[in-house]
């Protein structure tokens, strides 16, 4: 289990490539909106590689925000990204195809919000941040395409998608902020992207 927790990101980038090949076959069976939701899974896996290879993101958060204290553990990062992204996005795709296509907007808005956070952080810091390239090159067009394809799902699903994206990101930030308060009571976090 230790190797899965520590090295998940390398399997993820390979799984992302495999899912892109699978998407070619699925394209013949899925409508365009369903395919757009499906492709958010491998797109996110490529982003995770840029962000988390060599444990960079965890080390950055712990070093910069925690001044060397452990705000994120390897297990935290694994749980956020494997069940939290791969699992949830896979479930959202399944529900979008079997229950209502609008459910896929949760994945689309979550991906777009993550891109916005990366871009805003880059502008604020005037420098590259881990995951910025794939956020700009993959997240922005991929999520906008999915939102465009799912546009007719109804305003309720768009609100649900945006609200879920905000809650998901808020939970991660709250987790890091809670750890920071435990380490340094009375010190607010500087902010972090996921």
PLY file of the C-alpha trace (Angstrom):
ply
format ascii 1.0
element vertex 194
property float x
property float y
property float z
element edge 193
property int vertex1
property int vertex2
end_header
0.00 0.00 0.00
2.91 2.36 0.75
4.01 2.28 -2.91
0.49 3.10 -4.11
0.27 6.05 -1.72
3.73 7.35 -2.67
3.81 6.61 -6.41
0.17 6.91 -7.55
0.95 9.86 -9.85
3.17 7.78 -12.16
0.47 5.17 -12.67
-1.98 8.00 -13.20
-0.17 9.51 -16.16
0.03 6.04 -17.79
-3.64 5.41 -17.03
-4.43 8.81 -18.56
-2.70 7.78 -21.79
-4.61 4.48 -21.79
-7.92 6.32 -21.22
-7.17 8.59 -24.19
-6.82 5.51 -26.38
-10.04 4.09 -24.91
-11.72 7.43 -25.70
-11.10 6.83 -29.40
-13.25 3.71 -29.20
-15.82 5.37 -26.95
-16.19 8.25 -29.40
-18.11 5.91 -31.70
-20.62 5.08 -28.93
-20.90 8.21 -26.80
-22.43 11.49 -27.78
-20.10 14.49 -27.79
-21.21 15.76 -24.37
-20.61 12.36 -22.76
-17.18 12.14 -24.39
-16.31 15.63 -23.12
-17.10 14.55 -19.55
-15.12 11.30 -19.95
-12.03 13.14 -21.22
-11.90 15.24 -18.05
-10.59 12.10 -16.28
-7.37 11.67 -18.30
-6.97 15.45 -18.60
-6.92 15.63 -14.80
-4.43 12.75 -14.63
-1.99 14.64 -16.87
-2.43 17.73 -14.69
-1.73 15.69 -11.56
1.55 14.51 -13.06
2.74 18.07 -13.62
1.62 19.06 -10.14
2.59 16.04 -8.03
5.53 14.22 -9.69
8.45 13.88 -7.27
6.02 14.82 -4.46
6.46 18.47 -5.49
3.05 19.83 -4.51
3.08 18.36 -1.00
6.63 19.56 -0.42
5.70 23.04 -1.71
2.65 23.33 0.56
4.52 22.05 3.58
7.59 24.18 2.87
5.94 27.46 1.89
2.66 27.47 3.82
3.79 25.30 6.72
7.36 26.59 6.96
8.48 22.96 6.93
5.65 21.60 9.10
3.44 18.84 7.72
0.22 20.37 6.44
-0.31 17.62 3.85
0.82 14.03 4.27
1.41 11.61 1.42
-1.82 9.87 2.44
-3.72 13.19 2.26
-2.45 13.80 -1.26
-3.30 10.23 -2.30
-6.84 10.43 -0.88
-7.50 13.84 -2.44
-6.30 12.75 -5.87
-7.08 9.06 -6.30
-10.47 8.46 -4.68
-11.13 12.22 -4.55
-10.49 12.95 -8.24
-10.29 9.67 -10.14
-13.05 8.06 -8.10
-15.40 11.04 -8.08
-14.83 11.92 -11.74
-15.41 8.28 -12.74
-18.62 8.23 -10.70
-19.73 11.57 -12.19
-19.13 10.27 -15.71
-21.11 7.10 -14.94
-23.99 9.13 -13.48
-23.90 11.57 -16.40
-24.30 8.68 -18.85
-26.85 6.68 -16.84
-28.88 9.21 -14.81
-28.61 12.76 -16.23
-25.97 14.37 -18.39
-26.03 17.53 -16.25
-24.27 15.68 -13.43
-21.12 15.89 -15.56
-21.10 19.64 -14.93
-19.71 18.95 -11.44
-16.51 17.61 -13.03
-16.45 20.40 -15.62
-16.82 23.25 -13.13
-14.41 21.63 -10.65
-11.79 21.40 -13.40
-12.41 24.99 -14.52
-12.23 26.33 -10.95
-8.92 24.53 -10.43
-7.59 26.20 -13.58
-8.76 29.61 -12.36
-6.99 29.05 -9.03
-3.74 28.13 -10.79
-3.94 31.12 -13.13
-4.83 33.55 -10.32
-1.96 32.23 -8.21
0.46 32.66 -11.13
-0.70 36.24 -11.65
-0.47 37.03 -7.93
2.97 35.44 -7.50
4.17 36.49 -10.98
5.67 33.07 -11.43
4.99 29.51 -12.49
3.13 27.29 -10.04
2.93 23.51 -10.07
0.20 22.49 -12.52
-0.07 25.84 -14.32
0.82 24.60 -17.81
-1.74 21.79 -17.87
-4.28 24.06 -16.18
-3.98 26.51 -19.08
-3.44 24.05 -21.93
-5.81 21.25 -20.86
-8.15 22.40 -18.08
-9.36 25.64 -19.62
-10.30 24.25 -23.07
-11.41 20.84 -21.72
-13.72 22.23 -19.06
-15.12 24.98 -21.27
-15.82 22.41 -23.98
-17.63 20.16 -21.48
-19.65 23.10 -20.10
-20.52 24.16 -23.65
-21.65 20.64 -24.57
-23.70 20.37 -21.36
-25.10 23.89 -21.65
-28.66 22.68 -22.23
-28.74 20.57 -19.05
-30.66 23.26 -17.19
-29.66 26.06 -14.85
-30.10 23.80 -11.80
-27.29 21.50 -12.97
-25.02 24.47 -13.69
-25.63 25.79 -10.18
-25.05 22.30 -8.74
-21.80 21.97 -10.70
-20.43 25.33 -9.59
-21.54 24.84 -5.97
-19.95 21.39 -5.83
-16.70 22.76 -7.29
-16.58 25.49 -4.64
-17.33 23.00 -1.85
-14.67 20.52 -3.04
-11.97 23.19 -3.22
-13.16 24.71 0.05
-12.85 21.38 1.87
-9.25 20.97 0.76
-8.34 24.53 1.76
-10.14 24.05 5.11
-8.14 20.86 5.73
-4.83 22.64 5.13
-5.97 25.67 7.19
-6.98 23.39 10.08
-3.57 21.72 10.04
-1.90 25.13 9.92
-3.89 26.33 12.95
-2.84 23.21 14.87
0.79 23.90 14.06
0.72 27.69 14.44
-2.42 28.83 16.28
-3.68 32.23 15.18
-1.86 32.18 11.82
-4.16 32.25 8.75
-3.00 30.32 5.66
-1.57 32.23 2.69
-3.77 30.15 0.32
-3.18 27.08 -1.80
-4.29 25.52 -5.07
-5.26 21.84 -5.49
0 1
1 2
2 3
3 4
4 5
5 6
6 7
7 8
8 9
9 10
10 11
11 12
12 13
13 14
14 15
15 16
16 17
17 18
18 19
19 20
20 21
21 22
22 23
23 24
24 25
25 26
26 27
27 28
28 29
29 30
30 31
31 32
32 33
33 34
34 35
35 36
36 37
37 38
38 39
39 40
40 41
41 42
42 43
43 44
44 45
45 46
46 47
47 48
48 49
49 50
50 51
51 52
52 53
53 54
54 55
55 56
56 57
57 58
58 59
59 60
60 61
61 62
62 63
63 64
64 65
65 66
66 67
67 68
68 69
69 70
70 71
71 72
72 73
73 74
74 75
75 76
76 77
77 78
78 79
79 80
80 81
81 82
82 83
83 84
84 85
85 86
86 87
87 88
88 89
89 90
90 91
91 92
92 93
93 94
94 95
95 96
96 97
97 98
98 99
99 100
100 101
101 102
102 103
103 104
104 105
105 106
106 107
107 108
108 109
109 110
110 111
111 112
112 113
113 114
114 115
115 116
116 117
117 118
118 119
119 120
120 121
121 122
122 123
123 124
124 125
125 126
126 127
127 128
128 129
129 130
130 131
131 132
132 133
133 134
134 135
135 136
136 137
137 138
138 139
139 140
140 141
141 142
142 143
143 144
144 145
145 146
146 147
147 148
148 149
149 150
150 151
151 152
152 153
153 154
154 155
155 156
156 157
157 158
158 159
159 160
160 161
161 162
162 163
163 164
164 165
165 166
166 167
167 168
168 169
169 170
170 171
171 172
172 173
173 174
174 175
175 176
176 177
177 178
178 179
179 180
180 181
181 182
182 183
183 184
184 185
185 186
186 187
187 188
188 189
189 190
190 191
191 192
192 193
